[in-house]
């Protein structure tokens, strides 16, 4: 019987993206690497648990879920996150940022100062700039201020991020929207006194992600299936996404879809469903790209 592995997700290190596996093993993902695996055909996808603890009932989860958690484990995981506002007395410093993912797609967010730009890499931000740094609740107030006064959202759908990567403007144009919003944000009344403002400094991730000069992706894997297989050459990676060159085209694989499955090295298996990128929401699902 073939050995199976459980993927814990993708992590961005100083040297680039790595896949993390159960037990702590890591697989580096340099560009040009062949990514090939099959999903074990004798079981389903199960909940990955919460906060480092296994799901007590090993609940089944849908193939299209990027969280790979049952309702109860998802609730427990979110209850301990910064976004839940349950850590008001957290003494660590936090940073507020503006992130750009493509034309018309800017978001505001916060991240722990100790994490540096890791959060921006994890989200697939094409470019970003810091806005300020200070206590958690001051950072949260600044985030809310930008949402209310300037209409800057704190979330952007991943499907929209992926489509935008296929037609990015040149490097000189990419920072324009966050530059303007940064200037407007610094003029707002009500900026928290304890939040130290940061000057505008755009950081571009196109080179880090490998998107510069890469062939645009035409679609994304919509889900993994028991007995399905994925195989392709890594041409770029952004956020949790791997851009894989297959025999037919470049297709995006969201590594969050890999969690909760028993995976086998190699690519023998059935094609997995792929959703083509289109301007409208009614994108078609087809087979055969893997």
C-alpha positions in Angstrom: 0.0 0.0 0.0 1.4 3.4 -1.0 2.4 5.8 1.8 0.1 8.7 2.3 0.8 12.2 3.5 -1.3 14.9 5.1 -0.6 18.5 4.0 -0.8 21.3 6.6 -0.7 24.0 4.0 1.7 26.4 2.4 4.1 28.6 4.4 6.2 31.5 3.1 9.8 31.4 4.3 12.7 33.7 3.7 13.7 31.5 0.8 10.2 31.3 -0.7 7.1 29.1 -0.4 7.2 25.6 1.2 4.6 23.0 1.6 4.2 21.8 5.2 3.3 18.2 6.0 2.1 16.3 9.0 5.0 15.7 11.5 6.7 19.0 10.5 8.3 17.8 7.2 8.6 20.6 4.6 9.0 20.6 0.8 10.6 23.7 -0.8 8.9 25.0 -3.9 11.4 26.6 -6.2 10.2 27.6 -9.6 10.6 24.8 -12.2 9.8 22.1 -9.6 7.4 19.4 -10.7 4.4 19.2 -8.3 2.7 15.8 -8.7 0.4 14.0 -6.3 -2.8 11.9 -6.2 -5.6 11.8 -3.7 -6.1 8.4 -2.0 -9.2 6.8 -3.4 -10.2 4.9 -0.3 -11.3 7.8 2.0 -12.9 11.2 2.1 -11.7 14.6 3.3 -11.8 15.2 7.0 -11.6 18.2 9.3 -8.1 19.4 10.2 -9.1 20.5 13.7 -8.4 23.8 15.4 -5.5 25.5 17.2 -3.2 22.5 16.8 -5.8 20.0 18.1 -7.4 17.3 16.1 -11.1 17.3 15.3 -12.6 15.1 18.0 -15.1 13.5 15.6 -13.0 13.6 12.4 -15.9 15.3 10.7 -16.3 15.1 6.9 -15.7 18.4 5.1 -16.6 19.5 1.5 -14.0 19.2 -1.2 -14.4 22.9 -2.1 -13.9 24.2 1.4 -10.6 26.2 1.7 -10.8 26.1 5.5 -11.1 22.3 5.7 -12.8 22.6 9.1 -16.1 21.5 10.4 -18.4 24.2 11.9 -17.3 23.6 15.5 -13.6 23.6 14.8 -14.0 26.7 12.6 -15.7 28.5 15.4 -13.0 27.6 17.9 -10.2 28.6 15.5 -11.8 32.0 14.8 -12.4 32.7 18.5 -8.7 32.9 19.1 -7.8 35.0 16.1 -6.9 38.6 16.0 -9.9 39.3 13.8 -12.3 38.1 16.5 -11.3 41.1 18.8 -10.9 38.8 21.8 -7.3 39.9 22.5 -7.7 43.5 23.6 -4.9 43.2 26.2 -2.4 41.7 23.7 0.8 43.7 24.5 2.5 43.0 21.2 2.8 45.8 18.6 0.8 45.5 15.4 1.0 47.2 12.0 -1.7 48.5 9.7 -1.2 48.1 6.0 -2.8 48.9 2.6 -2.5 46.0 0.1 -3.1 46.0 -3.6 -4.2 42.9 -5.5 -5.1 44.4 -8.9 -6.9 47.4 -10.4 -9.6 48.5 -8.1 -8.7 45.9 -5.5 -7.2 47.5 -2.3 -7.8 46.3 1.2 -6.8 47.5 4.7 -5.6 45.1 7.3 -3.5 44.5 10.4 -0.7 42.1 11.2 1.7 41.4 14.1 4.8 43.5 13.7 7.0 40.5 14.5 5.7 38.7 11.4 7.1 41.4 9.0 5.5 41.0 5.6 4.6 37.3 5.9 0.9 38.1 6.1 1.0 40.1 2.9 2.8 37.2 1.1 0.2 34.7 2.5 -2.6 36.9 1.1 -1.1 37.2 -2.3 -0.7 41.0 -2.2 0.9 42.2 -5.4 2.2 45.3 -3.6 1.6 47.0 -0.2 2.6 49.8 2.1 2.6 50.1 5.9 0.3 52.8 7.3 1.2 52.8 11.0 2.3 50.7 14.0 1.1 50.5 17.6 -1.1 48.6 20.1 -3.6 46.1 18.7 -6.7 48.1 19.5 -5.2 51.3 18.1 -4.4 49.4 14.9 -8.0 48.0 14.9 -9.4 51.5 15.3 -7.3 52.8 12.3 -8.5 49.9 10.2 -12.2 50.7 11.0 -11.5 54.4 10.3 -10.3 53.6 6.8 -13.3 51.3 6.2 -15.8 53.9 7.4 -14.2 57.1 6.0 -12.7 55.9 2.8 -14.7 52.8 2.0 -11.6 50.6 2.0 -12.7 46.9 2.5 -10.9 44.5 4.8 -11.5 41.5 2.5 -11.1 40.7 -1.2 -12.3 37.5 -2.7 -9.5 35.1 -3.7 -11.3 34.3 -7.0 -10.9 38.0 -7.9 -7.3 38.1 -6.9 -6.5 35.1 -9.1 -8.1 36.6 -12.2 -6.3 39.9 -11.7 -2.9 38.3 -11.7 -3.4 37.3 -15.4 -3.3 40.9 -16.5 -1.3 43.1 -14.1 -0.2 46.6 -15.1 3.5 47.4 -15.2 5.6 48.1 -12.1 5.3 51.9 -12.3 1.4 51.8 -12.2 0.9 49.1 -9.5 1.5 51.4 -6.4 -0.7 54.2 -7.7 -3.9 53.3 -5.8 -2.3 52.6 -2.5 -0.2 55.8 -2.8 -3.3 57.9 -3.1 -5.2 56.1 -0.3 -2.1 56.4 2.0 -2.1 60.1 1.5 -5.8 60.4 2.1 -5.6 58.2 5.2 -2.9 60.3 6.8 -5.2 63.4 6.6 -8.1 61.8 8.3 -9.3 63.1 11.7 -9.6 60.5 14.4 -6.3 58.8 13.8 -5.4 56.9 17.1 -2.7 58.9 19.0 -0.9 55.7 20.0 -0.5 54.5 16.4 2.8 55.8 14.9 2.3 56.7 11.3 4.5 55.1 8.7 5.6 56.9 5.5 4.5 55.6 2.1 6.9 52.9 0.8 5.5 50.5 -1.8 6.8 46.9 -1.6 6.2 44.9 -4.8 5.9 41.1 -4.7 5.7 40.4 -8.4 9.3 39.2 -8.5 9.0 37.2 -5.3 5.9 35.5 -6.6 7.5 34.8 -10.0 4.7 36.4 -11.9 6.9 38.7 -14.0 7.0 37.2 -17.5 5.1 34.1 -16.4 2.3 32.8 -18.7 -1.1 33.8 -17.3 -3.2 31.2 -15.7 -6.5 30.3 -17.5 -8.3 28.7 -14.6 -8.1 27.2 -11.1 -8.7 23.8 -9.6 -12.2 24.0 -8.0 -11.7 21.0 -5.7 -9.8 17.8 -5.2 -11.6 14.4 -5.4 -10.8 10.9 -4.2 -8.8 9.2 -6.8 -7.9 12.5 -8.6 -4.4 13.6 -9.5 -2.5 16.9 -10.0 0.7 17.3 -12.0 2.5 20.4 -13.3 5.6 22.5 -13.3 5.6 25.3 -10.8 5.9 28.6 -12.7 4.7 31.0 -10.0 3.3 31.1 -6.4 1.2 33.8 -4.8 -0.5 33.6 -1.4 -1.7 30.0 -1.0 -1.8 29.5 -4.8 0.6 27.5 -7.0 0.6 28.3 -10.7 1.3 25.0 -12.5 2.1 24.6 -16.2 0.3 21.5 -17.4 0.2 20.0 -20.9 -2.6 22.3 -21.9 -2.2 25.6 -20.0 -1.2 27.2 -16.7 -3.7 26.4 -13.9 -3.9 27.6 -10.3 -4.0 25.2 -7.4 -5.0 26.6 -4.0 -3.0 24.6 -1.6 -5.7 25.0 1.1 -7.7 22.5 -1.0 -5.0 19.9 -0.2 -5.6 19.9 3.5 -7.7 17.2 5.1 -6.9 14.6 2.3 -4.6 11.6 2.4 -2.2 12.3 -0.5 0.1 10.0 -2.4 3.3 11.1 -4.2 3.0 10.8 -8.0 0.3 11.7 -10.5 -1.5 8.6 -11.4 -5.3 9.2 -11.2 -8.3 10.9 -12.7 -8.4 14.5 -13.8 -9.6 17.0 -11.1 -12.2 19.6 -12.0 -10.9 23.0 -13.2 -12.9 26.3 -13.3 -11.9 28.6 -16.2 -11.4 32.3 -15.5 -14.0 34.4 -17.1 -15.3 37.9 -16.6 -18.7 36.7 -15.4 -19.6 34.6 -12.4 -20.9 31.7 -14.5 -17.5 30.2 -15.2 -17.6 26.7 -16.7 -16.1 23.6 -14.9 -14.2 21.3 -17.2 -12.0 18.2 -16.8 -8.8 17.3 -18.5 -6.2 20.0 -17.7 -4.5 17.6 -15.3 
